Amino acid sequence: MRAITFLLLCCLSFMGFSQNDAIFAEANALYNNGKYAEAIDKYESILGSEQHSAELYYNLGNANYKLNNIAPSIYYFEKALLLNPNDKEIQNNLAFAQNMTIDAIDSVPKVGFSRLINNLVNTFNTDTWAKIAVAGVLLFVVIFLAYHFSYNTSKKRIAFVTSIVSLLIACFSVAMAFQKSAIDKKDNPAIVFTQESRVKTDPNQASEEVFRLHEGTKVHVIKSYEDWSKIQLSDNSTGWIPAKDIKLLKIF
């Protein structure tokens, strides 16, 4: 009975993917014919079936860009970049979309030792650092066994040093994996979706306004309270914005 249920689920999943592929092809045809709004509807119907891909978000970004929909185009390009961070076409099109935004916010660069550590941690993602750590441990075990069973003094010395280096690499990679995981958890980007939003000093409408943001601007959410989100900009400015005015990027 379980086998039959599993087969039925596999068949339904396959049918769902096939249907989405057909819709994706229809959406691409509409896009190529300049029917961008209709293409967007088709692409979004695929998202409704909870199928996500960098290509889908990239095409949604392009279609919205053609219609001068600033916030949605940036939002979808950013989501595509989350799934495929090294894609040059996504990076270039995102840069074009960002040129349509009003807000010009400077970034505060990291300097010195902080910059070095930050660049090192971001060299790989958490999974890659973890894989390096596992490989280091396995290498340590293999070389340590070779050291233990070897009777040649020079070989034992080389094996001992190599095993210690492997262990140090494993420990370092574990530390980097935890650090990268902590950075990713703190990183909660969002895009402003309203034409203009007033950012306040406190999470209530009666508080003082500190600055205004416009559609398409990228912010980082650092705290939430009721219907408000505390945000930080790339220049380290902070304030409270109505949660309805922004759309989180890491929600798929």
N, C-alpha and C positions, 0 to 999 in steps of 0.2 A: 504493500500500500504506500509506504514511504517512497519507494522507487518511482511509482506512478506519479505521486504528487511532485517529486523532484523533476521528473520529465515534463510535466505540465507547466511548471514554473519556468523551466528552461525554454520551452516553446513560446510561452507568453512573452518572456524577455526578448527572445529573438524577434518575434513579431513586432514588439514595441520598437526595437532598434531599427528594424527594416522600415517601419512606418516613419520614424523620425528622419531616416536617411532620405526618404522620398520627399518629406516636407522641407528638409534642408536644401535639396536640389531645386524644389519649386521656389523657395525663398531666394536662392542664388540667381535663378532665372529672372525673377521679378526685379532684383537689384540690378542686374545687367541691362534690363529694359528701362531703368530709371524710375521704377515704381518703388521708391524707398520706404514709404509708409506701409505699403502692403507687405514688403519684404520683412519689415520689423515685426509685424503681426505674426508672420509665419515663424520667424526665429524665436519670438517670445513664447509661441505655443510649444516649441520644443523644450524651452526652459520649464514650462508648466508640467512637463513629464519628468522633471528632475534629472534631465540629461545635461551635463555641463562639459564644455571643452573650450580650450583656448581659441580654436577656430570659430566656434559659435559666437563667443563674446567679441572676437575681433571683427567679425562680419556685422554684428549689432553696432559696434562702435563706428564702423565705416558708414553704415546706413544712417545712423543718427547724425554723423558729421556732415553728410550730404544735405541733411535737412536743417543744418545749423542748430541742432539740439545740443547745446554746449555741455550741460551736466551729464545727460545720458551717454554722449559719445566718450567723454573722459572716464566716466564710471565703467563702461564696458571695456574700454582699452586697458584700464587699470586691472580689472578682473582677469582679462586675458593674460596680462603680464604676470599676475600672481601664479597662474597655471603654467606659463612658459616664460620665465623671467629673462631668458637670453635671446629672445626673438627680436631681431633688429627692425623688422617691419612694424611690429607692434610698438616698439619704442619710438620709431620715427613718427608714426601716425598719432601716437599719444602726444608727442611734442607739438605737432600741428594743431591738435585739438586744444591743447593748453594755451596756445597763442590767442585763442578767442576769449579767454577769461579776462576779467577787469582787474582783479586784485593782483598786485605785484608784491610778492612777499619774499624778502631775502632769506637765505638759509644761513644759519650760524654754523660755520665749519668746525669740525672737531680738530684739535691740534695736539701735537706732541704724542705722549705715550697713549693717551685716550684714543687718538686716531689710529695708532698702530694696532692696538688691541681690537678696536672695532673692525678694522679691515681684515684682521686675521680671523676673527670669529665669523665674519660674513663670507669668508672664502668658500665655505661649503654650508649646505643646509644641515639640520639636526640629524637626519637619517644618514647622510654621508659621513659625518663625524663619528656616528655610532658604528658604522661599518668599518671605518678605519680602526676604531678602538678594538673591535672584535678581531680584526685581522692581526692587530698588534699582539693581542693576547695569544692567539693561535700560534703565531710565529714564535712568541716567547716560549710557549710550551714545547714546540718542536725542537727549537735550538737548545733549550735547557736539557731536554732528553738526550740530544746529541752530545752535549757537554758532559752529562752524567755517565754515558756509556763509552765515551772516547778515552783512549789510553795514551794518546799523543799529547804531550804537554802544550805545544804551540797551538794545536787545534782546539784543545780545551780552553786556552786563553782567548782565542778568537771567538769561540762559541759563547763563552761567558760574557764577554763585552757586548756581543751582538744581541744576546738574550736580554741584557739589562737595557740596551738601547730600545729594543722592541717593547719592553715593559713600560719604559718612560714615554714612548710614543702613544701607547695604549692609554696610559693615565692622562696624558695631555689631551688626547682626543676626547676622552670622557668629560674632562673639564670644559672643553670647547663645546661639546654637545649640550651640556647643561646650560652653559652661558648663552648659546644660540637659542635654546628653547625658552629661556627667560626673556630674551630680547623679543622673540616672536610673540610671546604671550602679552607683553607690554604694548607691542605694536598693534594698534587698533584703528587703522585708517578709515576715513569716510569722505564722501564728496557732498558739498553743499548743493542742494537741489532747488532751493527757492531762488527767485530772481534777486532778492536782497534779504539778508537776515541780520537782525540786530543782536550783537553779542553783549551779554550783561556781566556785571561783576558777581552777581549771585543768581541762583536758580529761581528767579521770580521776575515777573514783568515790571514790578515797581522799582527794581534796582537800577543802578546807574549803567548807562550804555558805555562800553569801552571802545568798541569799533564795530564796523559793519563788514559783512562778507557777502560775496555775490556768487551766483551759480557757477559750478565747475571747480571752485577752490577746494583743494585737498586739505583736510584737517586730521588730527589724531585725537581720538577720544580717550581721555585718561580717567574719567569717572562718570557715573550716571546717577541721577537723583530724580525720581518720579518722571516727569515729562521733559527733563532737561539733561543735557550732556555737557560735561566740562571738556573743553577742547584745548589743544595746543597747536600752534602754527610752527612752521619751520624756522621762524625767527624767535621762537620760545615765548611768544605772546600767548596768554591764556584767557579764558572767559567761558561763560555759560551760554549755550545756544539751545533753542527748542529742539528736542529730539526729532520732531517731525520735519525739520528743515534739512536734515542730513540723511545720507544713506550709507550704511556700513558696507565696506568692500569685502570683508572676509566671511560674510554670510552667503552660502551657496545653496 
